[in-house]
Amino acid sequence: MCVAFPGTVISVGENGKRAKVDFAGTVMDAMTGFRPVKEGDRVLVHAGCVLKVLPEDEANELYEIFRELMEAQASI
């Protein structure tokens, strides 16, 4: 199974080909060749690639789903 996780672009580099993305406090590099992004964009990332720029409400909804899943896992 593959999972794409929502994050927030905190900086863009390499002529727009890479971005630093914050995933709830964990910052990672992502390739942006598929989708142009800018600082502050909420994005969906899988395997180090930005797949989609998300509307704010969709990003918040996905984040909440993942938070609930992590809480459920912690209670097992």
GROMACS elastic network, one bead per residue, 0.5 to 0.9 nm:
[ bonds ]
;  ai    aj funct       b0    kb
    2    46     6  0.78203   500
    2    47     6  0.87227   500
    3    45     6  0.87091   500
    3    46     6  0.66132   500
    3    47     6  0.87079   500
    4    44     6  0.60169   500
    4    45     6  0.52368   500
    4    47     6  0.77922   500
    4    51     6  0.84129   500
    5    23     6  0.77995   500
    5    43     6  0.82364   500
    5    44     6  0.55330   500
    5    45     6  0.55441   500
    5    46     6  0.67289   500
    5    62     6  0.79423   500
    5    63     6  0.79230   500
    5    66     6  0.82848   500
    6    22     6  0.89189   500
    6    23     6  0.68714   500
    6    42     6  0.67780   500
    6    43     6  0.54992   500
    6    45     6  0.63292   500
    6    54     6  0.81704   500
    6    59     6  0.61116   500
    6    60     6  0.84883   500
    6    62     6  0.68575   500
    6    63     6  0.64883   500
    7    21     6  0.58978   500
    7    22     6  0.53806   500
    7    24     6  0.71939   500
    7    27     6  0.89918   500
    7    41     6  0.84033   500
    7    42     6  0.56605   500
    7    43     6  0.54062   500
    7    44     6  0.64160   500
    7    45     6  0.73015   500
    7    59     6  0.79092   500
    7    63     6  0.84821   500
    8    20     6  0.84241   500
    8    21     6  0.53158   500
    8    22     6  0.51432   500
    8    23     6  0.67196   500
    8    24     6  0.85475   500
    8    39     6  0.78791   500
    8    40     6  0.59384   500
    8    41     6  0.57266   500
    8    43     6  0.60750   500
    8    44     6  0.87926   500
    9    12     6  0.74206   500
    9    19     6  0.64665   500
    9    20     6  0.58827   500
    9    22     6  0.63463   500
    9    37     6  0.76304   500
    9    38     6  0.68144   500
    9    39     6  0.51145   500
    9    40     6  0.52280   500
    9    41     6  0.54019   500
    9    42     6  0.64310   500
    9    43     6  0.71242   500
   10    19     6  0.73887   500
   10    20     6  0.56344   500
   10    21     6  0.56776   500
   10    22     6  0.65831   500
   10    27     6  0.86923   500
   10    38     6  0.82929   500
   10    39     6  0.52146   500
   10    40     6  0.60949   500
   10    41     6  0.81954   500
   11    18     6  0.86680   500
   11    19     6  0.55854   500
   11    20     6  0.52681   500
   11    21     6  0.73659   500
   11    38     6  0.73829   500
   11    39     6  0.53610   500
   11    40     6  0.81724   500
   12    15     6  0.77527   500
   12    16     6  0.57285   500
   12    17     6  0.76626   500
   12    18     6  0.59723   500
   12    20     6  0.64491   500
   12    21     6  0.89692   500
   12    32     6  0.88721   500
   12    37     6  0.75635   500
   12    38     6  0.65398   500
   12    39     6  0.66441   500
   13    16     6  0.53176   500
   13    17     6  0.65181   500
   13    18     6  0.53557   500
   13    19     6  0.58494   500
   13    20     6  0.81187   500
   14    17     6  0.53414   500
   14    18     6  0.58827   500
   14    19     6  0.82939   500
   15    18     6  0.77198   500
   16    19     6  0.72627   500
   16    31     6  0.88312   500
   16    32     6  0.68354   500
   16    33     6  0.77998   500
   16    36     6  0.69510   500
   16    37     6  0.73957   500
   16    38     6  0.83383   500
   17    30     6  0.85939   500
   17    31     6  0.58654   500
   17    33     6  0.53600   500
   17    34     6  0.88740   500
   17    36     6  0.80643   500
   18    29     6  0.67428   500
   18    30     6  0.56001   500
   18    32     6  0.51869   500
   18    33     6  0.75532   500
   18    49     6  0.89057   500
   19    28     6  0.82819   500
   19    29     6  0.56558   500
   19    30     6  0.53547   500
   19    31     6  0.64537   500
   19    32     6  0.66425   500
   19    37     6  0.79936   500
   19    38     6  0.85116   500
   19    39     6  0.86036   500
   19    50     6  0.88330   500
   20    27     6  0.64432   500
   20    28     6  0.55854   500
   20    30     6  0.63277   500
   21    26     6  0.81608   500
   21    27     6  0.54581   500
   21    28     6  0.54321   500
   21    29     6  0.61546   500
   21    30     6  0.68147   500
   21    42     6  0.89212   500
   21    43     6  0.83052   500
   21    45     6  0.88386   500
   22    25     6  0.58454   500
   22    26     6  0.55654   500
   22    28     6  0.66080   500
   22    29     6  0.89634   500
   23    27     6  0.60785   500
   23    28     6  0.77832   500
   24    27     6  0.81727   500
   24    63     6  0.88980   500
   28    48     6  0.82603   500
   29    48     6  0.69583   500
   29    49     6  0.87895   500
   30    45     6  0.74135   500
   30    46     6  0.87860   500
   30    47     6  0.83746   500
   30    49     6  0.51829   500
   30    50     6  0.63201   500
   31    34     6  0.78876   500
   31    35     6  0.89044   500
   31    48     6  0.61083   500
   31    50     6  0.61434   500
   32    35     6  0.54235   500
   32    36     6  0.61397   500
   32    37     6  0.69905   500
   32    48     6  0.89438   500
   32    49     6  0.61874   500
   32    50     6  0.53518   500
   32    51     6  0.80964   500
   33    36     6  0.69395   500
   33    49     6  0.78839   500
   33    50     6  0.78242   500
   34    49     6  0.76734   500
   34    50     6  0.67679   500
   34    51     6  0.66691   500
   34    52     6  0.83402   500
   35    50     6  0.64997   500
   35    51     6  0.67088   500
   35    52     6  0.65719   500
   35    53     6  0.73958   500
   36    50     6  0.88447   500
   36    53     6  0.84276   500
   37    40     6  0.86666   500
   37    41     6  0.64706   500
   37    42     6  0.89626   500
   37    43     6  0.83024   500
   37    50     6  0.86592   500
   37    53     6  0.72320   500
   38    41     6  0.57641   500
   39    42     6  0.88778   500
   41    53     6  0.65905   500
   41    54     6  0.75116   500
   41    55     6  0.85727   500
   41    56     6  0.84669   500
   42    52     6  0.86462   500
   42    53     6  0.58862   500
   42    54     6  0.53596   500
   42    55     6  0.70531   500
   42    56     6  0.66090   500
   42    59     6  0.63435   500
   43    50     6  0.64838   500
   43    51     6  0.73615   500
   43    52     6  0.56298   500
   43    54     6  0.52823   500
   43    55     6  0.85728   500
   43    59     6  0.74888   500
   44    49     6  0.84443   500
   44    50     6  0.58610   500
   44    51     6  0.56073   500
   44    52     6  0.52337   500
   44    53     6  0.64269   500
   44    54     6  0.67598   500
   44    59     6  0.80593   500
   45    48     6  0.62344   500
   45    49     6  0.54011   500
   45    51     6  0.56169   500
   45    52     6  0.74006   500
   46    49     6  0.54439   500
   46    50     6  0.66485   500
   46    51     6  0.68476   500
   47    50     6  0.85443   500
   50    53     6  0.76965   500
   54    57     6  0.81021   500
   54    58     6  0.62341   500
   54    59     6  0.57610   500
   55    58     6  0.54001   500
   55    59     6  0.62575   500
   55    60     6  0.87449   500
   56    59     6  0.51520   500
   56    60     6  0.61926   500
   56    61     6  0.86409   500
   57    60     6  0.51556   500
   57    61     6  0.61714   500
   57    62     6  0.87063   500
   58    61     6  0.50698   500
   58    62     6  0.62102   500
   58    63     6  0.85618   500
   59    62     6  0.52313   500
   59    63     6  0.61204   500
   59    64     6  0.86196   500
   60    63     6  0.50717   500
   60    64     6  0.61491   500
   60    65     6  0.86906   500
   61    64     6  0.51454   500
   61    65     6  0.63190   500
   61    66     6  0.88160   500
   62    65     6  0.50792   500
   62    66     6  0.63169   500
   62    67     6  0.86009   500
   63    66     6  0.52115   500
   63    67     6  0.61353   500
   63    68     6  0.86874   500
   64    68     6  0.61863   500
   64    69     6  0.86247   500
   65    68     6  0.52058   500
   65    69     6  0.62803   500
   65    70     6  0.87621   500
   66    69     6  0.50069   500
   66    70     6  0.62007   500
   66    71     6  0.86380   500
   67    70     6  0.51673   500
   67    71     6  0.62513   500
   67    72     6  0.86736   500
   68    71     6  0.50860   500
   68    72     6  0.61566   500
   68    73     6  0.86069   500
   69    72     6  0.50909   500
   69    73     6  0.61534   500
   69    74     6  0.86149   500
   70    73     6  0.50818   500
   70    74     6  0.61507   500
   70    75     6  0.87726   500
   71    74     6  0.50966   500
   71    75     6  0.64324   500
   72    75     6  0.53025   500
   72    76     6  0.67901   500
   73    76     6  0.54581   500
